């Protein structure tokens, strides 16, 4: 039986620090999911926060306008 899935907040540091938060989350998503599965939590899905999604959408809008 799988353990209860935790709510976890992850701060990404290191080589991807200068990227938007959404890119950082998506970069580490598969690694974090595998770690929690190995710890016995079953299938865990990592999702970016709404603020990271909003930041990403705003950056994309600026790029489209500038293109």
N, CA, C and O of each residue as an XYZ file, in Angstrom:
268
protein
N       0.851     -1.183      0.000
C       0.000      0.000      0.000
C       0.896      1.246      0.000
O       1.863      1.328      0.757
N       0.564      2.192     -0.844
C       1.353      3.421     -0.974
C       1.125      4.319      0.237
O       0.030      4.377      0.796
N       2.179      5.010      0.619
C       2.072      5.961      1.723
C       1.325      7.206      1.257
O       1.216      7.467      0.059
N       0.811      7.969      2.219
C       0.094      9.199      1.899
C       1.037     10.174      1.194
O       2.171     10.369      1.631
N       0.570     10.783      0.106
C       1.397     11.712     -0.648
C       1.548     13.022      0.113
O       0.559     13.626      0.526
N       2.793     13.457      0.295
C       3.026     14.699      1.034
C       2.880     15.921      0.139
O       2.946     15.822     -1.087
N       2.682     17.059      0.761
C       2.778     18.329      0.055
C       4.177     18.851      0.330
O       4.556     19.055      1.483
N       4.936     19.064     -0.720
C       6.337     19.422     -0.571
C       6.631     20.693     -1.356
O       6.166     20.846     -2.486
N       7.391     21.595     -0.773
C       7.834     22.801     -1.452
C       9.318     22.633     -1.737
O      10.104     22.355     -0.832
N       9.694     22.803     -2.992
C      11.073     22.580     -3.400
C      11.660     23.883     -3.926
O      11.041     24.558     -4.749
N      12.840     24.235     -3.456
C      13.548     25.393     -3.981
C      14.716     24.879     -4.803
O      15.535     24.101     -4.314
N      14.792     25.315     -6.052
C      15.838     24.845     -6.954
C      16.992     25.830     -6.937
O      16.802     27.031     -7.129
N      18.184     25.314     -6.707
C      19.390     26.134     -6.724
C      20.397     25.463     -7.655
O      20.202     24.319     -8.066
N      21.444     26.158     -7.975
C      22.485     25.561     -8.803
C      22.481     26.122    -10.210
O      22.179     27.297    -10.421
N      22.820     25.273    -11.177
C      23.062     25.729    -12.546
C      21.833     26.297    -13.245
O      21.980     27.031    -14.223
N      20.630     25.986    -12.779
C      19.424     26.495    -13.437
C      18.839     27.698    -12.692
O      17.708     28.103    -12.960
N      19.601     28.264    -11.766
C      19.121     29.381    -10.948
C      18.655     30.574    -11.763
O      17.716     31.266    -11.368
N      19.304     30.826    -12.906
C      18.967     32.013    -13.688
C      17.769     31.793    -14.607
O      17.355     32.724    -15.298
N      17.215     30.617    -14.632
C      16.040     30.332    -15.464
C      14.770     30.672    -14.698
O      14.778     30.727    -13.468
N      13.666     30.901    -15.431
C      12.385     31.134    -14.745
C      12.000     29.921    -13.892
O      12.396     28.795    -14.196
N      11.236     30.150    -12.832
C      10.858     29.078    -11.910
C      10.170     27.922    -12.626
O      10.406     26.764    -12.281
N       9.328     28.207    -13.612
C       8.628     27.150    -14.334
C       9.624     26.203    -15.004
O       9.454     24.985    -14.953
N      10.658     26.759    -15.631
C      11.674     25.920    -16.277
C      12.427     25.097    -15.243
O      12.747     23.934    -15.489
N      12.712     25.688    -14.090
C      13.409     24.952    -13.041
C      12.587     23.770    -12.562
O      13.116     22.673    -12.384
N      11.278     23.992    -12.348
C      10.399     22.917    -11.888
C      10.342     21.815    -12.940
O      10.461     20.636    -12.607
N      10.163     22.185    -14.199
C      10.040     21.181    -15.244
C      11.354     20.421    -15.449
O      11.338     19.249    -15.826
N      12.485     21.078    -15.205
C      13.787     20.423    -15.311
C      13.922     19.324    -14.251
O      14.397     18.229    -14.552
N      13.510     19.610    -13.025
C      13.678     18.675    -11.920
C      12.493     17.733    -11.714
O      12.596     16.770    -10.954
N      11.372     17.998    -12.381
C      10.144     17.213    -12.210
C      10.366     15.701    -12.253
O       9.980     15.023    -11.300
N      10.967     15.133    -13.307
C      11.103     13.671    -13.352
C      12.009     13.124    -12.244
O      11.784     12.020    -11.747
N      13.019     13.882    -11.863
C      13.930     13.426    -10.807
C      13.209     13.364     -9.462
O      13.334     12.386     -8.726
N      12.458     14.412     -9.153
C      11.737     14.479     -7.878
C      10.677     13.384     -7.822
O      10.511     12.734     -6.790
N       9.959     13.177     -8.925
C       8.927     12.136     -8.959
C       9.529     10.756     -8.704
O       8.952      9.952     -7.972
N      10.692     10.479     -9.307
C      11.343      9.178     -9.098
C      11.813      9.017     -7.656
O      11.724      7.925     -7.095
N      12.306     10.082     -7.060
C      12.771     10.009     -5.670
C      11.611      9.650     -4.747
O      11.735      8.752     -3.914
N      10.492     10.341     -4.889
C       9.351     10.062     -4.009
C       8.765      8.681     -4.253
O       8.299      8.034     -3.315
N       8.783      8.223     -5.491
C       8.307      6.866     -5.775
C       9.223      5.855     -5.095
O       8.746      4.870     -4.532
N      10.539      6.091     -5.141
C      11.502      5.193     -4.497
C      11.339      5.189     -2.974
O      11.630      4.189     -2.318
N      10.877      6.304     -2.420
C      10.664      6.394     -0.968
C       9.371      5.711     -0.525
O       9.095      5.627      0.671
N       8.580      5.223     -1.480
C       7.371      4.491     -1.134
C       6.093      5.296     -1.151
O       5.084      4.848     -0.605
N       6.098      6.483     -1.764
C       4.893      7.304     -1.832
C       4.030      6.966     -3.040
O       2.976      7.575     -3.226
N       4.449      6.017     -3.860
C       3.694      5.681     -5.060
C       3.945      6.712     -6.147
O       4.979      7.378     -6.166
N       2.990      6.830     -7.044
C       3.142      7.770     -8.161
C       2.826      9.176     -7.667
O       1.690      9.465     -7.291
N       3.819     10.040     -7.668
C       3.687     11.427     -7.229
C       3.841     12.308     -8.454
O       4.744     12.092     -9.263
N       2.973     13.297     -8.602
C       3.064     14.209     -9.737
C       3.493     15.587     -9.248
O       2.842     16.184     -8.391
N       4.583     16.077     -9.798
C       5.115     17.391     -9.441
C       4.492     18.434    -10.361
O       4.502     18.281    -11.582
N       3.955     19.486     -9.770
C       3.341     20.569    -10.534
C       3.933     21.902    -10.099
O       4.184     22.105     -8.911
N       4.161     22.814    -11.040
C       4.628     24.147    -10.647
C       3.505     24.917     -9.957
O       2.325     24.629    -10.155
N       3.889     25.894     -9.151
C       2.884     26.733     -8.495
C       2.226     27.646     -9.532
O       2.752     27.837    -10.628
N       1.087     28.196     -9.177
C       0.398     29.110    -10.084
C       1.242     30.338    -10.367
O       1.213     30.863    -11.480
N       1.995     30.804     -9.376
C       2.838     31.985     -9.608
C       3.944     31.675    -10.624
O       4.316     32.549    -11.407
N       4.471     30.452    -10.623
C       5.481     30.064    -11.614
C       4.863     29.999    -13.005
O       5.489     30.399    -13.986
N       3.636     29.496    -13.088
C       2.932     29.426    -14.377
C       2.652     30.836    -14.887
O       2.852     31.124    -16.067
N       2.190     31.715    -13.999
C       1.902     33.105    -14.390
C       3.162     33.806    -14.899
O       3.127     34.512    -15.907
N       4.274     33.602    -14.189
C       5.547     34.202    -14.602
C       5.937     33.702    -15.997
O       6.364     34.487    -16.843
N       5.791     32.403    -16.233
C       6.131     31.786    -17.514
C       5.267     32.355    -18.638
O       5.781     32.682    -19.707
N       3.973     32.474    -18.406
C       3.061     33.014    -19.417
C       3.390     34.473    -19.730
O       3.338     34.889    -20.887
N       3.726     35.243    -18.708
C       4.088     36.648    -18.901
C       5.365     36.765    -19.739
O       5.438     37.609    -20.632
N       6.360     35.937    -19.464
C       7.599     35.939    -20.245
C       7.321     35.574    -21.703
O       7.888     36.177    -22.614
N       6.454     34.592    -21.921
C       6.116     34.179    -23.287
C       5.380     35.280    -24.042
O       5.600     35.472    -25.238
N       4.502     36.007    -23.343
C       3.808     37.129    -23.978
C       4.797     38.191    -24.439
O       4.686     38.712    -25.549
N       5.771     38.511    -23.579
C       6.774     39.519    -23.904
C       7.614     39.077    -25.111
O       7.950     39.890    -25.973
N       7.949     37.782    -25.160
C       8.735     37.271    -26.286
C       7.945     37.331    -27.582
O       8.509     37.658    -28.627
N       6.643     37.023    -27.542
C       5.814     37.051    -28.737
C       5.643     38.482    -29.249
O       5.641     38.718    -30.457
N       5.502     39.427    -28.330
C       5.362     40.824    -28.719
C       6.661     41.329    -29.338
O       6.633     42.064    -30.325
N       7.792     40.940    -28.768
C       9.080     41.379    -29.269
C       9.519     40.685    -30.545
O      10.432     41.160    -31.220
N       8.882     39.557    -30.893
C       9.295     38.786    -32.081
C       8.835     39.413    -33.365
O       9.104     38.883    -34.443
